[in-house]
Amino acid sequence: MIQLIRGFKDILPGEAELWQEIERVSRDLFESFGFKEIRIPVMEKTELFARSIGEHTDIVEKEMYTFPDRKGDLITLRPEATASIVRSYVQHKMYAADPVRKFYTIGPMFRRERPQKGRYRQFYQINAEVIGVDAPYIDAQLIFLLATLLERLKVTDVAAHINSLGCPECRPAFREALTALLDGKKERLCEDCARRSGTNPLRVLDCKVPACREAMADAPSLLEYLCEGCKAHFDSVQRSLNRLGVPFVIDKKLVRGLDYYTRTTFEIQTGALGAQSAVAGGGRYDGLIKMLDGPDTPAIGFAIGLDRLAEIVGLRQADLEKKPRLFIAALGDACAEKAFDWICRLGLAGVHAEMDMADRSLKSQMKQADRCGADLVLILGESELASGSAVLRNMRTKEQAAVVIDDQTAARLLAHIQ
Ligand code: AMP
């Protein structure tokens, strides 16, 4: 038997209804805030991710699914969506008509991480991005949107963590101070951190290895190094969040993995997921559009992990399951023909009806009706056909109604059901 690839998974009917509901609630919310859907390819030139995410990040160093196509050009299965959205914004010169654009997209991402609970190699994200707005209002609005979405999906036990990563003006001084601190502690750090302390020292701040945490306990906070502009921006984000009533904690260790982040960065964490506590994350990336050959335009966005979200939403799968409204137990060819005609007509009218198509006994058809969960059952045998009337039974209330059998029966059934 051929099995699926390690780290990949199927989303089966039953669970898929939950995903559909999450997607529906997300789309509704985004569209009420003026976001438009964008669909981008799952593969891009490797260079796009290497250049935007950064050469010295975990994703680019070791997690990308990269291979040469037949001509030898390197292509990569997208590990995240922001780079592609920005590529699209720049390629289609969307800034020319209106530099301010709000996008959302939902789809699979691919990272060759070590598979474990809550961490897959193909996983799904819901992304929202706003390009062209510098104002801290938009930072607060995105965090507010995330908090609202989680509330609508009945997710409890969540906390918004926020931090500011500064800008190219103020971050170098912090980086220097951090590098100096790390120089004296290299032998106490894990292998990854010892290596990246020279190339990506910020990343050491949020390493989960206990020895690194201990070594970084007295690390300086980027917030102490913010320039006037970044400080005023971050203060303003916090004031807006307070006015909107969104609770948050300032988390000076929140640096996130990608190079393109600037200023506000945030993560939604939950206690409900065990080790993989981040359900969503995002932040500003004011330099990325220029880095990808577009105009110097600010931007901010977030990504929600759909797989993780599906595990913690307070919606019950059973409430979302769709069952047929009607099951027709038809006995013999003449009855089956009529039943078939009716279920097709009901389907056209938006009502799901089922029948047995294997000429089974009445007893096993009744079992089938019970299994599929239809509350209405119509029994149609030779005698019903002869008398021109059949009984429609409500299996929950036990009520019964006679239905005339003629060329209007589908419409009569529809009237009963609606
Ligand atoms: P990131 O793009 O790394 O900031 O991730 C954003 C969100 O995507 C995280 O908060 C997770 O919920 C989710 N996520 C990231 N990597 C994975 C993974 N390998 N498996 C499942 N979800 C993931």
Residues whose N, C-alpha, C, O or C-beta is under 5 A from the ligand:
A	BS01	AMP	E80 E113 G118 R119 Y120 F123 A278 V279 A280 G281 A303 I304 G305 D307 R308
